[in-house]
Amino acid sequence: MCATFTVDDEGKPVVNTNGKEIGVVQDVDAGVAYVEPGAEMTDSIKS
C-alpha cells in the first residue's frame, strides 16, 4: 500500500524503520513527497 501525500504533510518528519528521524518533508507536488534529508540519513543508509 502506498501513502497518499498532501500539503498537510509538509514539515513532518521522515523516520526509518527504527523510528529514527532521517529527514523532513519539504514539499508535496501531485501526491509526491520531496524530502530534505537530515545528517542522520547517511548514517542510516550505511548501517
PDBQT receptor file of N, H, CA, C and O in Angstrom, charges set to zero:
ATOM      1  N   MET A   1       0.839  -1.174   0.000  1.00  0.00    +0.000 N 
ATOM      2  CA  MET A   1       0.000   0.000   0.000  1.00  0.00    +0.000 C 
ATOM      3  C   MET A   1       0.890   1.245   0.000  1.00  0.00    +0.000 C 
ATOM      4  O   MET A   1       1.834   1.330   0.785  1.00  0.00    +0.000 OA
ATOM      5  N   CYS A   2       0.602   2.185  -0.854  1.00  0.00    +0.000 N 
ATOM      6  H   CYS A   2      -0.165   2.115  -1.492  1.00  0.00    +0.000 HD
ATOM      7  CA  CYS A   2       1.361   3.427  -0.945  1.00  0.00    +0.000 C 
ATOM      8  C   CYS A   2       0.629   4.540  -0.203  1.00  0.00    +0.000 C 
ATOM      9  O   CYS A   2      -0.600   4.602  -0.194  1.00  0.00    +0.000 OA
ATOM     10  N   ALA A   3       1.406   5.404   0.409  1.00  0.00    +0.000 N 
ATOM     11  H   ALA A   3       2.405   5.353   0.402  1.00  0.00    +0.000 HD
ATOM     12  CA  ALA A   3       0.828   6.552   1.096  1.00  0.00    +0.000 C 
ATOM     13  C   ALA A   3       0.411   7.605   0.082  1.00  0.00    +0.000 C 
ATOM     14  O   ALA A   3       1.020   7.732  -0.981  1.00  0.00    +0.000 OA
ATOM     15  N   THR A   4      -0.626   8.355   0.416  1.00  0.00    +0.000 N 
ATOM     16  H   THR A   4      -1.120   8.252   1.279  1.00  0.00    +0.000 HD
ATOM     17  CA  THR A   4      -1.046   9.497  -0.386  1.00  0.00    +0.000 C 
ATOM     18  C   THR A   4      -0.616  10.749   0.369  1.00  0.00    +0.000 C 
ATOM     19  O   THR A   4      -1.079  10.999   1.481  1.00  0.00    +0.000 OA
ATOM     20  N   PHE A   5       0.266  11.528  -0.234  1.00  0.00    +0.000 N 
ATOM     21  H   PHE A   5       0.643  11.324  -1.138  1.00  0.00    +0.000 HD
ATOM     22  CA  PHE A   5       0.785  12.718   0.420  1.00  0.00    +0.000 C 
ATOM     23  C   PHE A   5      -0.001  13.950  -0.002  1.00  0.00    +0.000 C 
ATOM     24  O   PHE A   5      -0.430  14.063  -1.150  1.00  0.00    +0.000 OA
ATOM     25  N   THR A   6      -0.185  14.875   0.943  1.00  0.00    +0.000 N 
ATOM     26  H   THR A   6       0.163  14.783   1.876  1.00  0.00    +0.000 HD
ATOM     27  CA  THR A   6      -0.860  16.146   0.690  1.00  0.00    +0.000 C 
ATOM     28  C   THR A   6      -0.004  17.268   1.275  1.00  0.00    +0.000 C 
ATOM     29  O   THR A   6       0.998  17.011   1.943  1.00  0.00    +0.000 OA
ATOM     30  N   VAL A   7      -0.401  18.497   1.021  1.00  0.00    +0.000 N 
ATOM     31  H   VAL A   7      -1.214  18.706   0.479  1.00  0.00    +0.000 HD
ATOM     32  CA  VAL A   7       0.337  19.641   1.565  1.00  0.00    +0.000 C 
ATOM     33  C   VAL A   7       0.335  19.622   3.092  1.00  0.00    +0.000 C 
ATOM     34  O   VAL A   7       1.193  20.249   3.713  1.00  0.00    +0.000 OA
ATOM     35  N   ASP A   8      -0.613  18.917   3.705  1.00  0.00    +0.000 N 
ATOM     36  H   ASP A   8      -1.310  18.408   3.200  1.00  0.00    +0.000 HD
ATOM     37  CA  ASP A   8      -0.637  18.805   5.166  1.00  0.00    +0.000 C 
ATOM     38  C   ASP A   8       0.576  18.042   5.695  1.00  0.00    +0.000 C 
ATOM     39  O   ASP A   8       0.907  18.152   6.876  1.00  0.00    +0.000 OA
ATOM     40  N   ASP A   9       1.239  17.274   4.836  1.00  0.00    +0.000 N 
ATOM     41  H   ASP A   9       0.970  17.185   3.877  1.00  0.00    +0.000 HD
ATOM     42  CA  ASP A   9       2.412  16.503   5.244  1.00  0.00    +0.000 C 
ATOM     43  C   ASP A   9       3.697  17.320   5.235  1.00  0.00    +0.000 C 
ATOM     44  O   ASP A   9       4.704  16.878   5.787  1.00  0.00    +0.000 OA
ATOM     45  N   GLU A  10       3.686  18.495   4.623  1.00  0.00    +0.000 N 
ATOM     46  H   GLU A  10       2.867  18.854   4.175  1.00  0.00    +0.000 HD
ATOM     47  CA  GLU A  10       4.879  19.339   4.586  1.00  0.00    +0.000 C 
ATOM     48  C   GLU A  10       5.298  19.702   6.006  1.00  0.00    +0.000 C 
ATOM     49  O   GLU A  10       4.472  20.085   6.835  1.00  0.00    +0.000 OA
ATOM     50  N   GLY A  11       6.592  19.575   6.270  1.00  0.00    +0.000 N 
ATOM     51  H   GLY A  11       7.263  19.264   5.598  1.00  0.00    +0.000 HD
ATOM     52  CA  GLY A  11       7.131  19.892   7.588  1.00  0.00    +0.000 C 
ATOM     53  C   GLY A  11       7.145  18.714   8.545  1.00  0.00    +0.000 C 
ATOM     54  O   GLY A  11       7.692  18.816   9.643  1.00  0.00    +0.000 OA
ATOM     55  N   LYS A  12       6.554  17.602   8.146  1.00  0.00    +0.000 N 
ATOM     56  H   LYS A  12       6.110  17.520   7.254  1.00  0.00    +0.000 HD
ATOM     57  CA  LYS A  12       6.525  16.427   9.017  1.00  0.00    +0.000 C 
ATOM     58  C   LYS A  12       7.843  15.668   8.919  1.00  0.00    +0.000 C 
ATOM     59  O   LYS A  12       8.493  15.663   7.874  1.00  0.00    +0.000 OA
ATOM     60  N   PRO A  13       8.227  15.028  10.017  1.00  0.00    +0.000 N 
ATOM     61  CA  PRO A  13       9.467  14.251   9.988  1.00  0.00    +0.000 C 
ATOM     62  C   PRO A  13       9.314  12.966   9.183  1.00  0.00    +0.000 C 
ATOM     63  O   PRO A  13       8.223  12.408   9.067  1.00  0.00    +0.000 OA
ATOM     64  N   VAL A  14      10.431  12.515   8.635  1.00  0.00    +0.000 N 
ATOM     65  H   VAL A  14      11.317  12.969   8.729  1.00  0.00    +0.000 HD
ATOM     66  CA  VAL A  14      10.502  11.222   7.947  1.00  0.00    +0.000 C 
ATOM     67  C   VAL A  14      11.374  10.334   8.823  1.00  0.00    +0.000 C 
ATOM     68  O   VAL A  14      12.480  10.721   9.199  1.00  0.00    +0.000 OA
ATOM     69  N   VAL A  15      10.879   9.145   9.147  1.00  0.00    +0.000 N 
ATOM     70  H   VAL A  15       9.981   8.831   8.842  1.00  0.00    +0.000 HD
ATOM     71  CA  VAL A  15      11.616   8.247  10.029  1.00  0.00    +0.000 C 
ATOM     72  C   VAL A  15      11.943   6.936   9.319  1.00  0.00    +0.000 C 
ATOM     73  O   VAL A  15      11.248   6.529   8.388  1.00  0.00    +0.000 OA
ATOM     74  N   ASN A  16      13.008   6.286   9.774  1.00  0.00    +0.000 N 
ATOM     75  H   ASN A  16      13.572   6.617  10.531  1.00  0.00    +0.000 HD
ATOM     76  CA  ASN A  16      13.369   4.986   9.208  1.00  0.00    +0.000 C 
ATOM     77  C   ASN A  16      12.614   3.889   9.961  1.00  0.00    +0.000 C 
ATOM     78  O   ASN A  16      11.784   4.186  10.821  1.00  0.00    +0.000 OA
ATOM     79  N   THR A  17      12.895   2.639   9.647  1.00  0.00    +0.000 N 
ATOM     80  H   THR A  17      13.569   2.398   8.949  1.00  0.00    +0.000 HD
ATOM     81  CA  THR A  17      12.165   1.532  10.271  1.00  0.00    +0.000 C 
ATOM     82  C   THR A  17      12.449   1.399  11.756  1.00  0.00    +0.000 C 
ATOM     83  O   THR A  17      11.698   0.736  12.472  1.00  0.00    +0.000 OA
ATOM     84  N   ASN A  18      13.518   2.017  12.227  1.00  0.00    +0.000 N 
ATOM     85  H   ASN A  18      14.128   2.555  11.646  1.00  0.00    +0.000 HD
ATOM     86  CA  ASN A  18      13.844   2.001  13.658  1.00  0.00    +0.000 C 
ATOM     87  C   ASN A  18      13.221   3.170  14.407  1.00  0.00    +0.000 C 
ATOM     88  O   ASN A  18      13.380   3.284  15.622  1.00  0.00    +0.000 OA
ATOM     89  N   GLY A  19      12.508   4.045  13.686  1.00  0.00    +0.000 N 
ATOM     90  H   GLY A  19      12.379   3.953  12.699  1.00  0.00    +0.000 HD
ATOM     91  CA  GLY A  19      11.874   5.195  14.306  1.00  0.00    +0.000 C 
ATOM     92  C   GLY A  19      12.769   6.410  14.431  1.00  0.00    +0.000 C 
ATOM     93  O   GLY A  19      12.383   7.403  15.047  1.00  0.00    +0.000 OA
ATOM     94  N   LYS A  20      13.967   6.346  13.851  1.00  0.00    +0.000 N 
ATOM     95  H   LYS A  20      14.280   5.540  13.350  1.00  0.00    +0.000 HD
ATOM     96  CA  LYS A  20      14.891   7.480  13.923  1.00  0.00    +0.000 C 
ATOM     97  C   LYS A  20      14.580   8.471  12.809  1.00  0.00    +0.000 C 
ATOM     98  O   LYS A  20      14.406   8.085  11.653  1.00  0.00    +0.000 OA
ATOM     99  N   GLU A  21      14.511   9.759  13.169  1.00  0.00    +0.000 N 
ATOM    100  H   GLU A  21      14.652  10.073  14.108  1.00  0.00    +0.000 HD
ATOM    101  CA  GLU A  21      14.223  10.790  12.171  1.00  0.00    +0.000 C 
ATOM    102  C   GLU A  21      15.405  10.944  11.223  1.00  0.00    +0.000 C 
ATOM    103  O   GLU A  21      16.544  11.124  11.654  1.00  0.00    +0.000 OA
ATOM    104  N   ILE A  22      15.115  10.871   9.908  1.00  0.00    +0.000 N 
ATOM    105  H   ILE A  22      14.190  10.725   9.558  1.00  0.00    +0.000 HD
ATOM    106  CA  ILE A  22      16.182  10.966   8.905  1.00  0.00    +0.000 C 
ATOM    107  C   ILE A  22      15.964  12.109   7.919  1.00  0.00    +0.000 C 
ATOM    108  O   ILE A  22      16.772  12.292   7.008  1.00  0.00    +0.000 OA
ATOM    109  N   GLY A  23      14.896  12.876   8.080  1.00  0.00    +0.000 N 
ATOM    110  H   GLY A  23      14.240  12.726   8.820  1.00  0.00    +0.000 HD
ATOM    111  CA  GLY A  23      14.630  13.987   7.178  1.00  0.00    +0.000 C 
ATOM    112  C   GLY A  23      13.286  14.619   7.471  1.00  0.00    +0.000 C 
ATOM    113  O   GLY A  23      12.596  14.249   8.421  1.00  0.00    +0.000 OA
ATOM    114  N   VAL A  24      12.926  15.591   6.626  1.00  0.00    +0.000 N 
ATOM    115  H   VAL A  24      13.486  15.891   5.854  1.00  0.00    +0.000 HD
ATOM    116  CA  VAL A  24      11.669  16.325   6.774  1.00  0.00    +0.000 C 
ATOM    117  C   VAL A  24      11.045  16.498   5.395  1.00  0.00    +0.000 C 
ATOM    118  O   VAL A  24      11.745  16.775   4.422  1.00  0.00    +0.000 OA
ATOM    119  N   VAL A  25       9.728  16.334   5.315  1.00  0.00    +0.000 N 
ATOM    120  H   VAL A  25       9.159  16.109   6.106  1.00  0.00    +0.000 HD
ATOM    121  CA  VAL A  25       9.019  16.563   4.055  1.00  0.00    +0.000 C 
ATOM    122  C   VAL A  25       9.047  18.065   3.783  1.00  0.00    +0.000 C 
ATOM    123  O   VAL A  25       8.479  18.848   4.545  1.00  0.00    +0.000 OA
ATOM    124  N   GLN A  26       9.704  18.463   2.705  1.00  0.00    +0.000 N 
ATOM    125  H   GLN A  26      10.166  17.827   2.086  1.00  0.00    +0.000 HD
ATOM    126  CA  GLN A  26       9.825  19.879   2.358  1.00  0.00    +0.000 C 
ATOM    127  C   GLN A  26       8.712  20.350   1.440  1.00  0.00    +0.000 C 
ATOM    128  O   GLN A  26       8.264  21.491   1.544  1.00  0.00    +0.000 OA
ATOM    129  N   ASP A  27       8.258  19.477   0.537  1.00  0.00    +0.000 N 
ATOM    130  H   ASP A  27       8.623  18.550   0.453  1.00  0.00    +0.000 HD
ATOM    131  CA  ASP A  27       7.266  19.881  -0.454  1.00  0.00    +0.000 C 
ATOM    132  C   ASP A  27       6.482  18.657  -0.884  1.00  0.00    +0.000 C 
ATOM    133  O   ASP A  27       6.995  17.538  -0.857  1.00  0.00    +0.000 OA
ATOM    134  N   VAL A  28       5.228  18.875  -1.282  1.00  0.00    +0.000 N 
ATOM    135  H   VAL A  28       4.812  19.784  -1.304  1.00  0.00    +0.000 HD
ATOM    136  CA  VAL A  28       4.399  17.819  -1.857  1.00  0.00    +0.000 C 
ATOM    137  C   VAL A  28       3.819  18.361  -3.150  1.00  0.00    +0.000 C 
ATOM    138  O   VAL A  28       3.215  19.434  -3.173  1.00  0.00    +0.000 OA
ATOM    139  N   ASP A  29       4.010  17.603  -4.238  1.00  0.00    +0.000 N 
ATOM    140  H   ASP A  29       4.501  16.731  -4.220  1.00  0.00    +0.000 HD
ATOM    141  CA  ASP A  29       3.508  18.013  -5.547  1.00  0.00    +0.000 C 
ATOM    142  C   ASP A  29       2.889  16.800  -6.227  1.00  0.00    +0.000 C 
ATOM    143  O   ASP A  29       3.566  15.800  -6.465  1.00  0.00    +0.000 OA
ATOM    144  N   ALA A  30       1.614  16.893  -6.535  1.00  0.00    +0.000 N 
ATOM    145  H   ALA A  30       1.064  17.705  -6.342  1.00  0.00    +0.000 HD
ATOM    146  CA  ALA A  30       0.881  15.814  -7.217  1.00  0.00    +0.000 C 
ATOM    147  C   ALA A  30       0.999  14.491  -6.466  1.00  0.00    +0.000 C 
ATOM    148  O   ALA A  30       1.137  13.433  -7.079  1.00  0.00    +0.000 OA
ATOM    149  N   GLY A  31       0.944  14.556  -5.140  1.00  0.00    +0.000 N 
ATOM    150  H   GLY A  31       0.832  15.416  -4.642  1.00  0.00    +0.000 HD
ATOM    151  CA  GLY A  31       0.989  13.347  -4.333  1.00  0.00    +0.000 C 
ATOM    152  C   GLY A  31       2.373  12.796  -4.070  1.00  0.00    +0.000 C 
ATOM    153  O   GLY A  31       2.511  11.754  -3.429  1.00  0.00    +0.000 OA
ATOM    154  N   VAL A  32       3.415  13.482  -4.559  1.00  0.00    +0.000 N 
ATOM    155  H   VAL A  32       3.303  14.328  -5.080  1.00  0.00    +0.000 HD
ATOM    156  CA  VAL A  32       4.800  13.044  -4.355  1.00  0.00    +0.000 C 
ATOM    157  C   VAL A  32       5.433  13.915  -3.276  1.00  0.00    +0.000 C 
ATOM    158  O   VAL A  32       5.401  15.143  -3.357  1.00  0.00    +0.000 OA
ATOM    159  N   ALA A  33       6.012  13.264  -2.263  1.00  0.00    +0.000 N 
ATOM    160  H   ALA A  33       6.039  12.267  -2.198  1.00  0.00    +0.000 HD
ATOM    161  CA  ALA A  33       6.678  13.990  -1.183  1.00  0.00    +0.000 C 
ATOM    162  C   ALA A  33       8.153  14.160  -1.517  1.00  0.00    +0.000 C 
ATOM    163  O   ALA A  33       8.825  13.206  -1.909  1.00  0.00    +0.000 OA
ATOM    164  N   TYR A  34       8.647  15.374  -1.359  1.00  0.00    +0.000 N 
ATOM    165  H   TYR A  34       8.101  16.149  -1.041  1.00  0.00    +0.000 HD
ATOM    166  CA  TYR A  34      10.061  15.672  -1.560  1.00  0.00    +0.000 C 
ATOM    167  C   TYR A  34      10.675  15.905  -0.187  1.00  0.00    +0.000 C 
ATOM    168  O   TYR A  34      10.213  16.751   0.578  1.00  0.00    +0.000 OA
ATOM    169  N   VAL A  35      11.722  15.143   0.113  1.00  0.00    +0.000 N 
ATOM    170  H   VAL A  35      12.097  14.456  -0.508  1.00  0.00    +0.000 HD
ATOM    171  CA  VAL A  35      12.293  15.122   1.457  1.00  0.00    +0.000 C 
ATOM    172  C   VAL A  35      13.637  15.827   1.498  1.00  0.00    +0.000 C 
ATOM    173  O   VAL A  35      14.489  15.616   0.635  1.00  0.00    +0.000 OA
ATOM    174  N   GLU A  36      13.817  16.664   2.509  1.00  0.00    +0.000 N 
ATOM    175  H   GLU A  36      13.125  16.835   3.210  1.00  0.00    +0.000 HD
ATOM    176  CA  GLU A  36      15.114  17.270   2.808  1.00  0.00    +0.000 C 
ATOM    177  C   GLU A  36      15.798  16.316   3.783  1.00  0.00    +0.000 C 
ATOM    178  O   GLU A  36      15.374  16.200   4.933  1.00  0.00    +0.000 OA
ATOM    179  N   PRO A  37      16.848  15.633   3.338  1.00  0.00    +0.000 N 
ATOM    180  CA  PRO A  37      17.484  14.655   4.221  1.00  0.00    +0.000 C 
ATOM    181  C   PRO A  37      18.224  15.323   5.369  1.00  0.00    +0.000 C 
ATOM    182  O   PRO A  37      18.824  16.386   5.209  1.00  0.00    +0.000 OA
ATOM    183  N   GLY A  38      18.171  14.684   6.520  1.00  0.00    +0.000 N 
ATOM    184  H   GLY A  38      17.684  13.821   6.650  1.00  0.00    +0.000 HD
ATOM    185  CA  GLY A  38      18.926  15.147   7.666  1.00  0.00    +0.000 C 
ATOM    186  C   GLY A  38      20.309  14.532   7.655  1.00  0.00    +0.000 C 
ATOM    187  O   GLY A  38      20.574  13.614   6.878  1.00  0.00    +0.000 OA
ATOM    188  N   ALA A  39      21.187  15.023   8.502  1.00  0.00    +0.000 N 
ATOM    189  H   ALA A  39      20.971  15.768   9.133  1.00  0.00    +0.000 HD
ATOM    190  CA  ALA A  39      22.546  14.493   8.578  1.00  0.00    +0.000 C 
ATOM    191  C   ALA A  39      22.536  13.019   8.963  1.00  0.00    +0.000 C 
ATOM    192  O   ALA A  39      23.445  12.272   8.601  1.00  0.00    +0.000 OA
ATOM    193  N   GLU A  40      21.504  12.601   9.699  1.00  0.00    +0.000 N 
ATOM    194  H   GLU A  40      20.766  13.207   9.993  1.00  0.00    +0.000 HD
ATOM    195  CA  GLU A  40      21.403  11.221  10.154  1.00  0.00    +0.000 C 
ATOM    196  C   GLU A  40      21.096  10.255   9.014  1.00  0.00    +0.000 C 
ATOM    197  O   GLU A  40      21.306   9.050   9.152  1.00  0.00    +0.000 OA
ATOM    198  N   MET A  41      20.603  10.771   7.893  1.00  0.00    +0.000 N 
ATOM    199  H   MET A  41      20.433  11.750   7.781  1.00  0.00    +0.000 HD
ATOM    200  CA  MET A  41      20.183   9.891   6.805  1.00  0.00    +0.000 C 
ATOM    201  C   MET A  41      21.348   9.073   6.256  1.00  0.00    +0.000 C 
ATOM    202  O   MET A  41      21.193   7.877   6.006  1.00  0.00    +0.000 OA
ATOM    203  N   THR A  42      22.493   9.684   6.067  1.00  0.00    +0.000 N 
ATOM    204  H   THR A  42      22.620  10.655   6.271  1.00  0.00    +0.000 HD
ATOM    205  CA  THR A  42      23.624   8.932   5.525  1.00  0.00    +0.000 C 
ATOM    206  C   THR A  42      24.089   7.869   6.510  1.00  0.00    +0.000 C 
ATOM    207  O   THR A  42      24.497   6.783   6.099  1.00  0.00    +0.000 OA
ATOM    208  N   ASP A  43      24.033   8.161   7.786  1.00  0.00    +0.000 N 
ATOM    209  H   ASP A  43      23.701   9.043   8.121  1.00  0.00    +0.000 HD
ATOM    210  CA  ASP A  43      24.397   7.164   8.793  1.00  0.00    +0.000 C 
ATOM    211  C   ASP A  43      23.423   5.999   8.759  1.00  0.00    +0.000 C 
ATOM    212  O   ASP A  43      23.820   4.846   8.928  1.00  0.00    +0.000 OA
ATOM    213  N   SER A  44      22.156   6.297   8.542  1.00  0.00    +0.000 N 
ATOM    214  H   SER A  44      21.834   7.233   8.404  1.00  0.00    +0.000 HD
ATOM    215  CA  SER A  44      21.125   5.260   8.499  1.00  0.00    +0.000 C 
ATOM    216  C   SER A  44      21.317   4.344   7.298  1.00  0.00    +0.000 C 
ATOM    217  O   SER A  44      21.111   3.134   7.396  1.00  0.00    +0.000 OA
ATOM    218  N   ILE A  45      21.712   4.916   6.167  1.00  0.00    +0.000 N 
ATOM    219  H   ILE A  45      21.879   5.899   6.088  1.00  0.00    +0.000 HD
ATOM    220  CA  ILE A  45      21.909   4.125   4.953  1.00  0.00    +0.000 C 
ATOM    221  C   ILE A  45      23.140   3.232   5.096  1.00  0.00    +0.000 C 
ATOM    222  O   ILE A  45      23.143   2.096   4.622  1.00  0.00    +0.000 OA
ATOM    223  N   LYS A  46      24.179   3.741   5.744  1.00  0.00    +0.000 N 
ATOM    224  H   LYS A  46      24.176   4.664   6.128  1.00  0.00    +0.000 HD
ATOM    225  CA  LYS A  46      25.408   2.972   5.923  1.00  0.00    +0.000 C 
ATOM    226  C   LYS A  46      25.212   1.781   6.853  1.00  0.00    +0.000 C 
ATOM    227  O   LYS A  46      25.891   0.765   6.713  1.00  0.00    +0.000 OA
ATOM    228  N   SER A  47      24.289   1.901   7.799  1.00  0.00    +0.000 N 
ATOM    229  H   SER A  47      23.737   2.727   7.913  1.00  0.00    +0.000 HD
ATOM    230  CA  SER A  47      24.085   0.850   8.815  1.00  0.00    +0.000 C 
ATOM    231  C   SER A  47      23.507  -0.405   8.249  1.00  0.00    +0.000 C 
ATOM    232  O   SER A  47      23.284  -1.368   8.983  1.00  0.00    +0.000 OA
TER     233      SER A  47
